[in-house]
Amino acid sequence: MTEQTNKRLLQLYVKNNILKAKEIADVLRDGLTGRLDLELLKRGLVTEEDNARVYS
């Protein structure tokens, strides 16, 4: 891979994570009742492994 390609991939990775963080913040800000972890899982913002680590 060229340096340009690596920079572009890094930009896309960072942008994707920023968008994911914003969506998580939106879920939390909406003040959803019940289990937020289930809502985050449903939206694909966290994985089953992430969820298991929190509750283990």
N, CA, C and O atoms as a Tinker XYZ file with bonds, in Angstrom:
   224  protein
     1  N      0.844000   -1.186000    0.000000    73     2
     2  CA     0.000000    0.000000    0.000000    64     1     3
     3  C      0.884000    1.242000    0.000000    63     2     4     5
     4  O      1.975000    1.276000    0.569000    81     3
     5  N      0.368000    2.225000   -0.648000    73     3     6
     6  CA     1.122000    3.475000   -0.674000    64     5     7
     7  C      0.807000    4.293000    0.569000    63     6     8     9
     8  O     -0.162000    4.031000    1.281000    81     7
     9  N      1.637000    5.274000    0.808000    73     7    10
    10  CA     1.407000    6.146000    1.969000    64     9    11
    11  C      0.076000    6.872000    1.833000    63    10    12    13
    12  O     -0.636000    7.062000    2.819000    81    11
    13  N     -0.263000    7.280000    0.601000    73    11    14
    14  CA    -1.540000    7.966000    0.347000    64    13    15
    15  C     -2.722000    7.057000    0.699000    63    14    16    17
    16  O     -3.695000    7.497000    1.312000    81    15
    17  N     -2.624000    5.792000    0.305000    73    15    18
    18  CA    -3.696000    4.839000    0.602000    64    17    19
    19  C     -3.829000    4.643000    2.101000    63    18    20    21
    20  O     -4.938000    4.614000    2.634000    81    19
    21  N     -2.695000    4.509000    2.783000    73    19    22
    22  CA    -2.733000    4.345000    4.239000    64    21    23
    23  C     -3.375000    5.542000    4.919000    63    22    24    25
    24  O     -4.161000    5.379000    5.853000    81    23
    25  N     -3.048000    6.742000    4.460000    73    23    26
    26  CA    -3.648000    7.948000    5.048000    64    25    27
    27  C     -5.148000    7.961000    4.821000    63    26    28    29
    28  O     -5.907000    8.310000    5.725000    81    27
    29  N     -5.588000    7.585000    3.623000    73    27    30
    30  CA    -7.016000    7.578000    3.311000    64    29    31
    31  C     -7.755000    6.548000    4.173000    63    30    32    33
    32  O     -8.842000    6.828000    4.679000    81    31
    33  N     -7.175000    5.375000    4.336000    73    31    34
    34  CA    -7.794000    4.350000    5.175000    64    33    35
    35  C     -7.910000    4.823000    6.620000    63    34    36    37
    36  O     -8.925000    4.587000    7.275000    81    35
    37  N     -6.876000    5.485000    7.113000    73    35    38
    38  CA    -6.906000    6.019000    8.471000    64    37    39
    39  C     -8.002000    7.076000    8.608000    63    38    40    41
    40  O     -8.718000    7.099000    9.609000    81    39
    41  N     -8.135000    7.952000    7.606000    73    39    42
    42  CA    -9.186000    8.978000    7.637000    64    41    43
    43  C    -10.572000    8.334000    7.696000    63    42    44    45
    44  O    -11.431000    8.766000    8.464000    81    43
    45  N    -10.785000    7.297000    6.879000    73    43    46
    46  CA   -12.082000    6.621000    6.870000    64    45    47
    47  C    -12.359000    5.927000    8.197000    63    46    48    49
    48  O    -13.488000    5.939000    8.689000    81    47
    49  N    -11.321000    5.320000    8.775000    73    47    50
    50  CA   -11.460000    4.649000   10.067000    64    49    51
    51  C    -11.859000    5.652000   11.149000    63    50    52    53
    52  O    -12.774000    5.398000   11.933000    81    51
    53  N    -11.174000    6.780000   11.186000    73    51    54
    54  CA   -11.462000    7.813000   12.186000    64    53    55
    55  C    -12.869000    8.368000   11.975000    63    54    56    57
    56  O    -13.617000    8.539000   12.937000    81    55
    57  N    -13.231000    8.650000   10.728000    73    55    58
    58  CA   -14.566000    9.189000   10.433000    64    57    59
    59  C    -15.647000    8.207000   10.882000    63    58    60    61
    60  O    -16.647000    8.612000   11.475000    81    59
    61  N    -15.448000    6.919000   10.600000    73    59    62
    62  CA   -16.424000    5.906000   10.988000    64    61    63
    63  C    -16.582000    5.860000   12.504000    63    62    64    65
    64  O    -17.700000    5.766000   13.010000    81    63
    65  N    -15.471000    5.925000   13.226000    73    63    66
    66  CA   -15.548000    5.878000   14.688000    64    65    67
    67  C    -16.180000    7.134000   15.270000    63    66    68    69
    68  O    -16.870000    7.063000   16.287000    81    67
    69  N    -15.957000    8.276000   14.644000    73    67    70
    70  CA   -16.603000    9.511000   15.102000    64    69    71
    71  C    -18.106000    9.416000   14.898000    63    70    72    73
    72  O    -18.880000    9.796000   15.776000    81    71
    73  N    -18.523000    8.909000   13.740000    73    71    74
    74  CA   -19.953000    8.755000   13.482000    64    73    75
    75  C    -20.582000    7.767000   14.456000    63    74    76    77
    76  O    -21.698000    7.985000   14.926000    81    75
    77  N    -19.871000    6.676000   14.763000    73    75    78
    78  CA   -20.378000    5.689000   15.715000    64    77    79
    79  C    -20.502000    6.319000   17.104000    63    78    80    81
    80  O    -21.494000    6.099000   17.800000    81    79
    81  N    -19.511000    7.091000   17.501000    73    79    82
    82  CA   -19.550000    7.755000   18.809000    64    81    83
    83  C    -20.716000    8.738000   18.886000    63    82    84    85
    84  O    -21.375000    8.842000   19.920000    81    83
    85  N    -20.970000    9.458000   17.795000    73    83    86
    86  CA   -22.096000   10.396000   17.782000    64    85    87
    87  C    -23.420000    9.660000   17.921000    63    86    88    89
    88  O    -24.325000   10.128000   18.612000    81    87
    89  N    -23.536000    8.503000   17.262000    73    87    90
    90  CA   -24.784000    7.754000   17.361000    64    89    91
    91  C    -24.981000    7.204000   18.764000    63    90    92    93
    92  O    -26.101000    7.198000   19.275000    81    91
    93  N    -23.901000    6.738000   19.396000    73    91    94
    94  CA   -23.992000    6.276000   20.786000    64    93    95
    95  C    -24.435000    7.427000   21.683000    63    94    96    97
    96  O    -25.295000    7.254000   22.547000    81    95
    97  N    -23.843000    8.601000   21.472000    73    95    98
    98  CA   -24.216000    9.774000   22.264000    64    97    99
    99  C    -25.682000   10.120000   22.063000    63    98   100   101
   100  O    -26.367000   10.495000   23.014000    81    99
   101  N    -26.172000    9.997000   20.830000    73    99   102
   102  CA   -27.581000   10.275000   20.556000    64   101   103
   103  C    -28.490000    9.312000   21.309000    63   102   104   105
   104  O    -29.514000    9.717000   21.860000    81   103
   105  N    -28.110000    8.031000   21.330000    73   103   106
   106  CA   -28.912000    7.037000   22.052000    64   105   107
   107  C    -28.966000    7.406000   23.528000    63   106   108   109
   108  O    -30.030000    7.378000   24.147000    81   107
   109  N    -27.808000    7.753000   24.086000    73   107   110
   110  CA   -27.760000    8.103000   25.506000    64   109   111
   111  C    -28.523000    9.386000   25.791000    63   110   112   113
   112  O    -29.217000    9.487000   26.802000    81   111
   113  N    -28.397000   10.366000   24.904000    73   111   114
   114  CA   -29.059000   11.652000   25.100000    64   113   115
   115  C    -30.579000   11.518000   25.005000    63   114   116   117
   116  O    -31.319000   12.242000   25.671000    81   115
   117  N    -31.034000   10.582000   24.170000    73   115   118
   118  CA   -32.474000   10.376000   24.033000    64   117   119
   119  C    -33.103000    9.894000   25.332000    63   118   120   121
   120  O    -34.325000    9.904000   25.479000    81   119
   121  N    -32.265000    9.471000   26.275000    73   119   122
   122  CA   -32.775000    9.038000   27.572000    64   121   123
   123  C    -33.668000    7.821000   27.474000    63   122   124   125
   124  O    -34.706000    7.741000   28.131000    81   123
   125  N    -33.258000    6.877000   26.653000    73   123   126
   126  CA   -34.055000    5.665000   26.507000    64   125   127
   127  C    -34.164000    4.953000   27.840000    63   126   128   129
   128  O    -33.185000    4.831000   28.576000    81   127
   129  N    -35.351000    4.491000   28.139000    73   127   130
   130  CA   -35.529000    3.729000   29.368000    64   129   131
   131  C    -35.225000    2.270000   29.078000    63   130   132   133
   132  O    -35.162000    1.855000   27.921000    81   131
   133  N    -35.042000    1.508000   30.123000    73   131   134
   134  CA   -34.717000    0.101000   29.938000    64   133   135
   135  C    -33.228000   -0.089000   29.771000    63   134   136   137
   136  O    -32.426000    0.661000   30.328000    81   135
   137  N    -32.872000   -1.073000   29.018000    73   135   138
   138  CA   -31.478000   -1.454000   28.898000    64   137   139
   139  C    -30.854000   -0.809000   27.671000    63   138   140   141
   140  O    -31.121000   -1.210000   26.538000    81   139
   141  N    -30.024000    0.189000   27.911000    73   139   142
   142  CA   -29.344000    0.866000   26.810000    64   141   143
   143  C    -28.447000   -0.087000   26.044000    63   142   144   145
   144  O    -28.281000    0.057000   24.833000    81   143
   145  N    -27.863000   -1.067000   26.740000    73   143   146
   146  CA   -26.983000   -2.003000   26.055000    64   145   147
   147  C    -27.720000   -2.743000   24.944000    63   146   148   149
   148  O    -27.137000   -3.018000   23.896000    81   147
   149  N    -28.981000   -3.066000   25.157000    73   147   150
   150  CA   -29.752000   -3.760000   24.124000    64   149   151
   151  C    -30.000000   -2.856000   22.920000    63   150   152   153
   152  O    -29.957000   -3.313000   21.778000    81   151
   153  N    -30.255000   -1.590000   23.173000    73   151   154
   154  CA   -30.447000   -0.639000   22.081000    64   153   155
   155  C    -29.155000   -0.469000   21.285000    63   154   156   157
   156  O    -29.183000   -0.420000   20.055000    81   155
   157  N    -28.034000   -0.380000   21.977000    73   155   158
   158  CA   -26.748000   -0.232000   21.294000    64   157   159
   159  C    -26.422000   -1.485000   20.490000    63   158   160   161
   160  O    -25.904000   -1.388000   19.378000    81   159
   161  N    -26.718000   -2.655000   21.038000    73   159   162
   162  CA   -26.511000   -3.906000   20.304000    64   161   163
   163  C    -27.390000   -3.949000   19.057000    63   162   164   165
   164  O    -26.932000   -4.314000   17.974000    81   163
   165  N    -28.650000   -3.572000   19.223000    73   163   166
   166  CA   -29.592000   -3.604000   18.112000    64   165   167
   167  C    -29.121000   -2.723000   16.962000    63   166   168   169
   168  O    -29.274000   -3.077000   15.793000    81   167
   169  N    -28.551000   -1.579000   17.302000    73   167   170
   170  CA   -28.071000   -0.650000   16.276000    64   169   171
   171  C    -26.684000   -1.024000   15.754000    63   170   172   173
   172  O    -26.165000   -0.378000   14.844000    81   171
   173  N    -26.093000   -2.059000   16.325000    73   171   174
   174  CA   -24.780000   -2.494000   15.867000    64   173   175
   175  C    -23.640000   -1.605000   16.323000    63   174   176   177
   176  O    -22.572000   -1.591000   15.713000    81   175
   177  N    -23.869000   -0.858000   17.403000    73   175   178
   178  CA   -22.852000    0.078000   17.880000    64   177   179
   179  C    -21.888000   -0.567000   18.861000    63   178   180   181
   180  O    -20.790000   -0.058000   19.086000    81   179
   181  N    -22.290000   -1.672000   19.437000    73   179   182
   182  CA   -21.389000   -2.459000   20.269000    64   181   183
   183  C    -21.562000   -3.918000   19.854000    63   182   184   185
   184  O    -22.568000   -4.286000   19.247000    81   183
   185  N    -20.593000   -4.725000   20.180000    73   183   186
   186  CA   -20.659000   -6.147000   19.842000    64   185   187
   187  C    -21.098000   -6.952000   21.055000    63   186   188   189
   188  O    -21.112000   -6.459000   22.183000    81   187
   189  N    -21.455000   -8.199000   20.793000    73   187   190
   190  CA   -21.806000   -9.106000   21.901000    64   189   191
   191  C    -20.625000   -9.228000   22.862000    63   190   192   193
   192  O    -20.811000   -9.313000   24.076000    81   191
   193  N    -19.394000   -9.236000   22.305000    73   191   194
   194  CA   -18.205000   -9.360000   23.152000    64   193   195
   195  C    -18.050000   -8.142000   24.056000    63   194   196   197
   196  O    -17.721000   -8.278000   25.234000    81   195
   197  N    -18.290000   -6.938000   23.500000    73   195   198
   198  CA   -18.238000   -5.721000   24.321000    64   197   199
   199  C    -19.227000   -5.822000   25.467000    63   198   200   201
   200  O    -18.902000   -5.519000   26.615000    81   199
   201  N    -20.422000   -6.245000   25.148000    73   199   202
   202  CA   -21.491000   -6.349000   26.142000    64   201   203
   203  C    -21.140000   -7.373000   27.210000    63   202   204   205
   204  O    -21.377000   -7.136000   28.394000    81   203
   205  N    -20.581000   -8.503000   26.809000    73   203   206
   206  CA   -20.215000   -9.551000   27.765000    64   205   207
   207  C    -19.127000   -9.063000   28.711000    63   206   208   209
   208  O    -19.141000   -9.406000   29.894000    81   207
   209  N    -18.181000   -8.265000   28.210000    73   207   210
   210  CA   -17.106000   -7.748000   29.063000    64   209   211
   211  C    -17.658000   -6.837000   30.146000    63   210   212   213
   212  O    -17.174000   -6.842000   31.278000    81   211
   213  N    -18.666000   -6.061000   29.798000    73   211   214
   214  CA   -19.250000   -5.126000   30.766000    64   213   215
   215  C    -19.935000   -5.883000   31.892000    63   214   216   217
   216  O    -19.850000   -5.481000   33.053000    81   215
   217  N    -20.608000   -6.969000   31.562000    73   215   218
   218  CA   -21.405000   -7.679000   32.554000    64   217   219
   219  C    -20.708000   -8.884000   33.162000    63   218   220   221
   220  O    -21.328000   -9.635000   33.915000    81   219
   221  N    -19.424000   -9.087000   32.850000    73   219   222
   222  CA   -18.738000  -10.247000   33.427000    64   221   223
   223  C    -17.964000   -9.878000   34.668000    63   222   224
   224  O    -17.329000  -10.738000   35.278000    81   223
